[in-house]
C-alpha cells in the first residue's frame, strides 16, 4: 500500500484542508521526502498538530511510516525513463513481492458470490486486460460479460442480480466515460471494483473496492516511449491464486 491508496480508502474522512495538504505533498514528493515533520508542517503552512491529525486519519502511526508510504508512491508515472533488462526485472520482482502481501479477500468474496461479473475497459489495452480476466475466471465457472460503453451498461442494469459485480479497468483512473459507466451501474446497487495504476485517482475513489498496480513508462535513446502494463496481468494471476485459496476455505467450512 502507498499514500495514494490510503487517501483513496480514507477519502470520505478527509476535510477540504486535508485534501489540499495531501495534494501539495503529492505535487512535490521529491522535496517532501527530504523533510522532517516540522519542516513539512511549515511547508504546508499548518501546525505540526494538524499534520499529525491528518496522519492519524489515514491510519499512520509514525512519521517514519509516512515516509515509507511516500517512498512507495510512483512519482515518475507518465515520465519516460531509460531502462535496461536488469532494471525491468528488478522492478517486477519488487512489485510482485508487494502484491503478494495482499490477500484480496474482500474482492475474492465479491467474485465468489457474483452470479455475473461485468467487465469494462476504457481503451484497447484495458479491454485486453478484461479479456484475460474473463479467460481466467470463466475457467473457474464464473459468468463474465463485456460492457463496451454506457449504452451497454444501461442494458446490463436491467438484468443485474443481487450479488453481481462490475470491474472497471483504466490505466489512469481518470477516464470520464469509465466514471460515467460506473456511476450508471452503481444506481442498480451493483458492487464496483476499479483496476488502475497505483496512484490517487477518481475512479478508485468512486468504487467500493480497488485493485492497484505500478507501471513504468519506458524510453530508449531513440524512438517512442511506451508504458509497461504487464503488472496488470501479473496481478490477475496473483488474484486467481488468492481466489482459489478463498474457494478452498469456503469448501472446508461446509
C-alpha positions in Angstrom: 0.0 0.0 0.0 1.2 3.6 -0.7 0.0 7.0 0.3 -2.3 7.5 -2.7 -4.1 4.2 -1.9 -4.6 5.3 1.7 -6.0 8.6 0.6 -8.5 6.8 -1.7 -9.6 4.4 1.1 -10.0 7.2 3.7 -11.2 9.9 1.3 -14.7 10.1 2.9 -13.0 11.1 6.2 -10.9 13.9 4.8 -11.8 17.6 5.1 -11.1 20.1 2.2 -8.0 21.2 4.1 -6.8 17.6 4.5 -7.2 17.0 0.7 -5.3 20.3 0.0 -2.4 19.2 2.2 -2.2 15.8 0.5 -2.3 17.3 -3.0 0.6 19.6 -2.0 2.5 16.6 -0.8 1.8 14.7 -4.0 2.8 17.7 -6.1 6.4 17.7 -4.9 7.2 14.3 -3.4 10.9 14.5 -4.1 11.2 17.6 -1.9 8.8 16.3 0.8 10.9 13.1 1.2 13.8 15.1 2.5 11.8 16.9 5.1 11.2 16.1 8.8 7.8 16.6 10.3 8.5 20.1 11.5 9.7 21.3 8.1 6.8 19.6 6.3 4.3 21.3 8.6 5.9 24.6 7.8 6.0 23.8 4.1 2.2 23.1 4.2 1.5 26.2 6.3 -0.1 24.2 9.1 0.8 23.4 12.6 2.6 20.1 13.4 -0.5 19.1 15.4 -2.6 19.5 12.2 -0.2 17.3 10.3 -0.2 14.6 13.0 -4.0 14.7 13.0 -4.1 14.1 9.2 -1.8 11.1 9.6 -4.0 9.7 12.3 -7.0 10.0 10.0 -5.0 8.0 7.4 -4.1 5.3 10.0 -0.4 6.3 10.0 1.2 6.0 13.5 4.6 7.5 12.9 6.3 9.9 10.6 8.7 7.2 9.6 5.7 5.1 8.4 4.5 8.2 6.4 7.9 8.4 4.7 7.9 4.7 3.8 4.4 5.0 2.3 5.5 8.1 0.4 8.5 6.2 -1.0 6.2 3.5 -2.3 4.4 6.1 -4.5 5.5 6.3 -8.1 6.4 9.9 -8.7 7.6 9.1 -12.2 4.2 7.9 -13.6 4.0 9.0 -17.2 7.6 10.2 -17.3 9.7 8.2 -19.7 12.9 6.5 -18.3 15.6 4.6 -19.9 15.7 1.0 -18.6 17.9 -2.0 -19.3 16.7 -5.6 -18.8 18.2 -5.8 -15.3 16.2 -2.7 -14.2 13.0 -4.1 -15.6 13.4 -7.5 -13.9 14.3 -5.8 -10.6 11.1 -3.6 -10.8 8.9 -6.6 -11.4 10.4 -8.6 -8.5 9.8 -5.7 -6.1 6.2 -5.2 -7.4 5.4 -9.0 -7.1 6.7 -9.0 -3.5 4.4 -6.1 -2.7 1.4 -7.6 -4.4 1.9 -10.9 -2.6 1.4 -9.2 0.7 -2.3 -8.7 -0.1 -5.0 -11.4 0.4 -7.6 -9.6 -1.7 -10.2 -11.4 0.4 -13.0 -8.9 0.1 -12.6 -8.8 -3.7 -12.4 -12.7 -3.8 -15.6 -12.8 -1.8 -17.4 -10.4 -4.2 -16.3 -12.6 -7.2 -17.3 -15.8 -5.4 -20.8 -14.5 -4.6 -21.4 -12.9 -8.0 -23.8 -14.6 -10.5 -22.3 -12.4 -13.3 -19.1 -10.3 -13.5 -19.4 -7.3 -15.8 -16.1 -6.1 -17.3 -15.4 -2.6 -18.8 -12.1 -1.4 -20.2 -11.5 2.3 -21.1 -9.2 1.6 -24.1 -7.8 -1.2 -26.2 -5.2 -2.3 -23.8 -7.7 -2.2 -20.9 -10.1 -4.3 -22.9 -7.3 -6.9 -23.5 -6.8 -7.0 -19.7 -10.5 -7.5 -19.3 -10.4 -10.4 -21.7 -7.6 -12.0 -19.7 -9.7 -11.7 -16.5 -12.6 -13.3 -18.4 -10.4 -16.1 -19.6 -9.2 -16.9 -16.1 -12.4 -16.7 -14.2 -14.6 -18.5 -16.8 -12.3 -21.4 -16.2 -13.4 -21.2 -12.5 -17.1 -21.3 -13.7 -17.9 -17.6 -13.4 -20.1 -15.9 -16.0 -18.2 -12.8 -17.4 -19.8 -10.3 -19.7 -18.1 -7.4 -21.6 -19.6 -3.9 -21.4 -18.2 -1.7 -24.1 -20.0 1.6 -23.4 -22.6 3.5 -21.4 -25.5 2.1 -23.6 -24.5 -1.5 -22.8 -24.1 -0.6 -19.1 -27.7 0.7 -19.1 -28.8 -2.6 -20.7 -26.9 -4.6 -18.2 -28.6 -2.8 -15.3 -31.9 -4.3 -16.4 -30.6 -7.8 -15.8 -28.5 -7.3 -12.7 -28.8 -9.8 -9.9 -28.2 -9.1 -6.2 -24.5 -10.1 -5.9 -23.3 -9.1 -9.4 -20.0 -7.3 -9.7 -18.7 -4.6 -12.1 -15.0 -4.4 -12.8 -13.8 -1.1 -14.4 -10.2 -1.0 -15.8 -8.4 2.2 -16.6 -4.7 3.0 -16.5 -5.0 6.5 -15.1 -8.3 6.1 -13.3 -9.4 9.5 -14.8 -11.2 8.4 -17.9 -14.5 10.3 -18.0 -16.5 7.6 -19.8 -15.3 5.0 -17.3 -16.6 7.1 -14.4 -19.9 7.7 -16.2 -20.3 3.9 -16.8 -19.5 3.2 -13.1 -22.0 5.8 -11.8 -24.7 4.3 -14.1 -24.2 0.7 -12.8 -24.0 1.9 -9.2 -27.6 3.1 -9.4 -28.6 -0.6 -9.6 -26.8 -1.3 -6.4 -24.1 -3.4 -8.2 -20.8 -3.6 -6.4 -17.9 -2.0 -8.3 -14.2 -2.7 -8.4 -11.6 -0.4 -10.0 -8.4 -1.7 -11.6 -5.9 1.2 -12.1 -2.3 2.4 -11.7 -1.1 2.7 -8.1 -1.9 6.4 -7.6 -4.6 8.6 -6.2 -7.4 8.7 -8.9 -11.1 9.5 -9.3 -12.2 6.0 -10.4 -10.7 4.3 -7.4 -12.5 6.8 -5.1 -15.8 6.1 -6.9 -15.6 2.3 -6.5 -16.2 0.2 -3.3 -13.1 -2.0 -3.9 -9.8 -1.2 -5.6 -7.0 -3.2 -7.4 -3.8 -1.3 -8.0 -0.5 -2.0 -9.8 2.6 0.1 -10.5 3.6 0.8 -14.1 6.6 2.4 -15.7 6.9 4.4 -18.9 10.0 3.2 -20.7 12.0 5.2 -23.3 15.1 4.3 -25.3 17.6 6.8 -26.6 15.6 6.8 -29.8 12.0 6.1 -30.9 8.7 6.4 -29.0 8.2 5.6 -25.3 5.7 3.1 -24.1 4.1 2.1 -20.8 4.8 -1.3 -19.3 1.4 -2.8 -18.3 2.5 -6.4 -17.7 1.9 -5.7 -14.0 -1.9 -5.8 -14.7 -1.6 -9.4 -16.0 0.7 -10.4 -13.1 -1.9 -9.1 -10.6 -4.6 -11.1 -12.4 -2.5 -14.3 -11.9 -2.0 -13.5 -8.2 -5.7 -12.7 -7.8 -6.6 -16.1 -9.4 -4.4 -17.9 -6.8 -6.0 -15.9 -4.0 -9.4 -16.7 -5.4 -8.7 -20.5 -5.4 -7.4 -20.2 -1.8 -10.7 -18.4 -0.9 -12.8 -21.1 -2.6 -11.0 -23.9 -0.8 -11.5 -22.1 2.5 -15.3 -21.9 1.8 -15.4 -25.6 0.9 -13.8 -26.5 4.3 -16.5 -24.5 6.1 -19.2 -26.6 4.5 
